[in-house]
Amino acid sequence: MKMDLNSDLGESFGAWTMGDDAAMLDIVSSANVACGFHAGDAAGILATLKAAQARGVVVGAHVAYRDLAGFGRRNMDVASSDLVADVIYQIGALQGLAQAAGTTVKYVKPHGALYNTIAQDKRQANDVINAMKAIDSKLVLMALAGSPLIGWARDAGLTVVAEAFADRGYTPQGALVSRREKGAVLHDEKLIAERMLKLVREGVIEAVDGSQVRVEADSICVHGDSPGAVAIARQLRLRFEQEGVKIASFVA
């Protein structure tokens, strides 16, 4: 058994610290690095990339809506021409910083509202797909497990990795519970670890109503900005290793 663990990193901005990138990079196998639109400044992003390279952690571009004030979690109706260019811009910026850090951007994981929107919205999904193909068609897209986006991206010729979330609640339909609702974010690291171990073994996650939701995923995310994120990721890795689940990125 094998599973990728990823986390959203590089999100500190100026004097404001978000998460503990150094600690998370000792645990995860893939790092979704902010590109400056929802979080992150150039110096901080570069430092995170250098730390990822030193630890052999695979790097992905965590692209987002242009929304620093809302941390990229506000829904936006962006024109296709703008969204395509914005995604290309962010990937290109991260590629330049990654080259300077001695590493390479291997995949793209949209962030926040953009991630959730393109999971279902074909127009914006195609904008992100077209942007990736325009800058580097070999980039892998990380997408919400079970979402229509996976089929759209594969039909367009992209390689896609399906993702589940360790620290988020699921609806009976397999969607993430809205952050505005009870049960959206989970905090008990031992409970989370057992949930994810069941996902790896049986391909199911318990929904907020107690039902079992089938989820096929190749990567599991622990949000770097969640309270107790490092403890959650550390417990998750510990339980996986105890049960013989290898932690490894989905790319070589």
Protein Blocks (a to p, Z undefined) as FASTA:
>chain_A
ZZdddddehkaghjbcgdjfklmmmmmmbdcddehlmgccfklmmmmmmmmmmnopacdd
ddddddfknnopaccdddfklmmmmmmmmmmmmmmmmmmnopacfbdcdehjlmmmmmmm
mklmmmmmmmmmmmomkbccdddehiaklmmmmmnopacdddddfkbccdfkopacdfkb
ghkaccblklmmmmmmmmmmnopacdfkopacddddfbdcddfkbghklmmmmmmmmmmm
mnopacddfbZZ
